Amino acid sequence: MARIYIDQYTGRISRSDIYLVTLTLKDGTVIRDLEPRKLFPITNSNMYITLLDSEEKEVAFVRDLEELDADSAAALKECFKEYYRIPQITKLISSDEKFGALTWRVETDRGTVSFRIRNRHSDIKCMNGNRILVRDTNDNRYEIPDYTAMDAHSRHILFSYL
């Protein structure tokens, strides 16, 4: 089956589960239990979305959320809100470095957590503006949405490793 490009004229998308959607094509064909995934979740989060079947094969493709009708775009955004949820670091409590690996104790929007960072040069990344992404040794991701909004102690710890 050829790739189906979805926009407001070719199909509608509705949410059927926490991470799943149903696609209804213009001709009335209904394809259920599709998993939407962003191809570029950090740099182009509203563009290039693939819809995968239960065998993880691409069934359909959305070039841009803005090309969809409002209900379809909202359904995808709700799925993404759950699937791509990244804890946001609100405060850096402490930092310890041993043998080149960092251990951070931080406060997030989901509570206090400690984690290890293998390589500060590749695992702490400055993004657009004041946003920073952090990856721990288990490949979990954390986000600092705006480091300028953090307290002085947190910024001091952070700047020690940037």
VENKA-V629631 format. One record per pair of residues at least 6 apart in sequence whose ideal C-beta (glycine too) atoms are under 8 Angstrom apart, sorted by the first residue. I is the first residue (numbers start at 1). J is the second residue. D is the distance in Angstrom with one decimal. If there is no record, write none. Layout:
i->I j->J d->D
i->I j->J d->D
//
This chain:
i->1 j->59 d->7.4
i->3 j->58 d->6.4
i->3 j->60 d->7.1
i->3 j->61 d->5.5
i->4 j->10 d->7.2
i->4 j->11 d->7.4
i->4 j->25 d->7.2
i->4 j->59 d->6.8
i->4 j->60 d->4.2
i->4 j->61 d->7.0
i->5 j->60 d->7.4
i->5 j->61 d->5.5
i->5 j->62 d->7.7
i->5 j->63 d->6.6
i->6 j->13 d->6.9
i->6 j->23 d->6.9
i->6 j->51 d->7.5
i->6 j->60 d->5.1
i->6 j->61 d->6.8
i->6 j->62 d->5.0
i->6 j->68 d->6.9
i->6 j->72 d->7.8
i->7 j->62 d->7.6
i->7 j->63 d->7.4
i->7 j->67 d->4.1
i->7 j->68 d->6.3
i->8 j->67 d->6.3
i->8 j->68 d->5.6
i->8 j->69 d->4.5
i->8 j->72 d->7.5
i->9 j->26 d->7.0
i->10 j->25 d->6.7
i->10 j->26 d->5.5
i->11 j->23 d->5.5
i->11 j->24 d->6.1
i->11 j->25 d->4.7
i->11 j->26 d->6.2
i->11 j->60 d->7.2
i->11 j->72 d->7.7
i->12 j->23 d->7.5
i->12 j->24 d->4.9
i->12 j->69 d->6.5
i->12 j->71 d->7.0
i->12 j->72 d->5.4
i->13 j->21 d->5.0
i->13 j->22 d->7.2
i->13 j->23 d->5.6
i->13 j->24 d->7.8
i->13 j->36 d->7.9
i->13 j->51 d->7.9
i->13 j->62 d->8.0
i->13 j->68 d->6.9
i->13 j->71 d->8.0
i->13 j->72 d->4.0
i->13 j->75 d->5.1
i->13 j->76 d->6.2
i->14 j->21 d->6.4
i->14 j->22 d->5.1
i->14 j->24 d->7.3
i->14 j->71 d->7.2
i->14 j->72 d->7.4
i->14 j->75 d->5.4
i->15 j->21 d->5.6
i->15 j->22 d->7.9
i->15 j->75 d->4.2
i->15 j->78 d->5.7
i->15 j->79 d->6.2
i->16 j->22 d->4.7
i->16 j->32 d->6.6
i->16 j->33 d->6.9
i->17 j->33 d->7.7
i->18 j->79 d->7.3
i->18 j->82 d->5.4
i->19 j->35 d->6.0
i->19 j->36 d->7.9
i->19 j->79 d->5.6
i->19 j->82 d->6.5
i->19 j->83 d->5.4
i->20 j->32 d->7.9
i->20 j->33 d->5.2
i->20 j->34 d->6.5
i->20 j->35 d->6.1
i->20 j->79 d->7.4
i->21 j->34 d->5.2
i->21 j->35 d->7.9
i->21 j->36 d->5.8
i->21 j->51 d->7.0
i->21 j->75 d->5.8
i->21 j->76 d->6.9
i->21 j->79 d->6.3
i->22 j->30 d->6.4
i->22 j->31 d->7.0
i->22 j->32 d->4.9
i->22 j->33 d->7.5
i->22 j->34 d->7.1
i->23 j->30 d->7.3
i->23 j->31 d->4.5
i->23 j->34 d->5.8
i->23 j->51 d->6.3
i->23 j->59 d->7.3
i->23 j->60 d->5.8
i->24 j->30 d->5.2
i->24 j->31 d->7.9
i->25 j->31 d->7.5
i->31 j->53 d->7.7
i->31 j->59 d->5.9
i->31 j->60 d->7.4
i->33 j->53 d->7.3
i->33 j->54 d->6.0
i->34 j->51 d->4.2
i->34 j->52 d->6.4
i->34 j->53 d->6.3
i->34 j->59 d->5.9
i->34 j->60 d->7.2
i->35 j->51 d->7.1
i->35 j->52 d->4.6
i->35 j->53 d->7.9
i->35 j->56 d->7.7
i->36 j->49 d->5.6
i->36 j->50 d->7.3
i->36 j->51 d->5.5
i->36 j->52 d->7.8
i->36 j->62 d->7.8
i->36 j->76 d->5.3
i->36 j->79 d->5.4
i->36 j->80 d->7.1
i->37 j->49 d->6.9
i->37 j->50 d->5.3
i->37 j->52 d->6.2
i->37 j->83 d->7.9
i->38 j->44 d->7.8
i->38 j->45 d->5.9
i->38 j->48 d->7.0
i->38 j->49 d->5.7
i->38 j->80 d->6.8
i->38 j->84 d->7.0
i->39 j->48 d->4.1
i->39 j->49 d->7.1
i->39 j->50 d->6.2
i->40 j->47 d->7.0
i->40 j->48 d->5.8
i->41 j->84 d->5.7
i->42 j->127 d->7.2
i->42 j->133 d->7.1
i->45 j->80 d->7.7
i->46 j->64 d->6.4
i->46 j->65 d->4.5
i->46 j->66 d->7.0
i->47 j->63 d->6.4
i->47 j->64 d->4.9
i->47 j->65 d->7.4
i->48 j->61 d->7.7
i->48 j->62 d->7.7
i->48 j->63 d->6.7
i->49 j->61 d->7.1
i->49 j->62 d->4.1
i->49 j->65 d->7.2
i->49 j->76 d->6.5
i->50 j->58 d->5.1
i->50 j->60 d->7.7
i->50 j->61 d->5.6
i->50 j->62 d->7.9
i->51 j->58 d->7.1
i->51 j->59 d->5.3
i->51 j->60 d->4.3
i->51 j->61 d->7.0
i->51 j->62 d->7.3
i->52 j->58 d->5.9
i->52 j->59 d->6.8
i->53 j->59 d->5.1
i->62 j->68 d->6.5
i->62 j->76 d->7.3
i->65 j->73 d->4.6
i->65 j->76 d->6.4
i->65 j->77 d->7.3
i->66 j->73 d->7.4
i->68 j->76 d->7.5
i->86 j->133 d->8.0
i->86 j->141 d->5.1
i->86 j->142 d->6.5
i->86 j->143 d->4.8
i->87 j->108 d->4.1
i->87 j->109 d->6.2
i->87 j->110 d->5.0
i->87 j->113 d->7.3
i->87 j->142 d->5.3
i->87 j->143 d->7.3
i->88 j->108 d->6.0
i->88 j->109 d->4.6
i->88 j->142 d->7.4
i->88 j->143 d->5.2
i->88 j->144 d->7.2
i->88 j->145 d->5.8
i->89 j->106 d->4.8
i->89 j->107 d->7.3
i->89 j->108 d->5.5
i->89 j->134 d->7.0
i->89 j->142 d->5.2
i->89 j->143 d->6.9
i->89 j->144 d->4.9
i->90 j->106 d->7.9
i->90 j->107 d->5.2
i->90 j->108 d->6.3
i->90 j->109 d->6.3
i->90 j->150 d->7.3
i->91 j->106 d->6.6
i->91 j->107 d->4.1
i->91 j->150 d->6.6
i->91 j->151 d->6.4
i->91 j->153 d->8.0
i->91 j->154 d->5.2
i->92 j->104 d->6.4
i->92 j->105 d->7.8
i->92 j->106 d->5.4
i->92 j->150 d->7.3
i->92 j->153 d->7.2
i->92 j->154 d->4.1
i->92 j->157 d->4.3
i->92 j->158 d->6.0
i->93 j->105 d->4.4
i->93 j->106 d->6.1
i->93 j->107 d->6.2
i->93 j->112 d->7.2
i->94 j->104 d->7.4
i->94 j->105 d->4.6
i->94 j->157 d->7.6
i->95 j->102 d->6.2
i->95 j->103 d->7.1
i->95 j->104 d->5.4
i->95 j->105 d->7.7
i->95 j->157 d->4.9
i->95 j->160 d->7.1
i->95 j->161 d->7.5
i->96 j->102 d->7.2
i->96 j->103 d->4.7
i->97 j->103 d->7.6
i->100 j->119 d->7.9
i->101 j->116 d->5.5
i->101 j->117 d->6.8
i->101 j->118 d->5.9
i->101 j->137 d->7.4
i->102 j->116 d->6.7
i->102 j->117 d->4.2
i->102 j->120 d->5.9
i->102 j->161 d->6.7
i->103 j->114 d->6.3
i->103 j->115 d->7.3
i->103 j->116 d->5.2
i->103 j->117 d->7.7
i->104 j->114 d->6.9
i->104 j->115 d->6.1
i->104 j->116 d->7.9
i->104 j->117 d->6.5
i->104 j->134 d->7.8
i->104 j->157 d->7.8
i->105 j->112 d->7.0
i->105 j->113 d->7.6
i->105 j->114 d->4.6
i->106 j->112 d->7.2
i->106 j->113 d->6.1
i->106 j->114 d->7.7
i->106 j->115 d->7.7
i->106 j->142 d->7.2
i->108 j->142 d->6.8
i->115 j->136 d->3.9
i->115 j->137 d->7.3
i->115 j->138 d->7.5
i->115 j->140 d->6.8
i->115 j->142 d->7.6
i->116 j->136 d->6.0
i->116 j->137 d->4.6
i->117 j->123 d->4.9
i->117 j->124 d->6.7
i->117 j->134 d->6.7
i->117 j->135 d->7.4
i->117 j->136 d->6.0
i->117 j->137 d->7.0
i->118 j->137 d->5.0
i->120 j->161 d->4.6
i->123 j->134 d->6.5
i->123 j->135 d->4.4
i->123 j->136 d->7.5
i->124 j->132 d->6.6
i->124 j->133 d->7.8
i->124 j->134 d->5.4
i->124 j->161 d->5.8
i->124 j->162 d->6.6
i->125 j->132 d->6.7
i->125 j->133 d->4.9
i->125 j->134 d->7.8
i->126 j->132 d->5.7
i->126 j->162 d->6.8
i->127 j->133 d->5.9
i->129 j->146 d->7.4
i->130 j->145 d->7.9
i->130 j->146 d->4.5
i->130 j->147 d->5.2
i->130 j->148 d->5.1
i->130 j->149 d->7.9
i->131 j->143 d->6.9
i->131 j->144 d->6.8
i->131 j->145 d->5.8
i->131 j->146 d->6.7
i->131 j->147 d->7.9
i->132 j->143 d->7.3
i->132 j->144 d->4.2
i->132 j->147 d->5.7
i->132 j->158 d->7.3
i->132 j->162 d->7.9
i->133 j->141 d->6.2
i->133 j->142 d->7.4
i->133 j->143 d->5.8
i->133 j->144 d->7.9
i->134 j->141 d->7.1
i->134 j->142 d->4.5
i->134 j->143 d->7.5
i->134 j->144 d->7.1
i->135 j->141 d->5.5
i->135 j->142 d->7.8
i->136 j->142 d->7.3
i->144 j->150 d->7.0
i->144 j->158 d->7.4
i->147 j->154 d->7.9
i->147 j->155 d->6.3
i->147 j->158 d->6.0
i->148 j->155 d->7.9
i->150 j->158 d->7.3
//
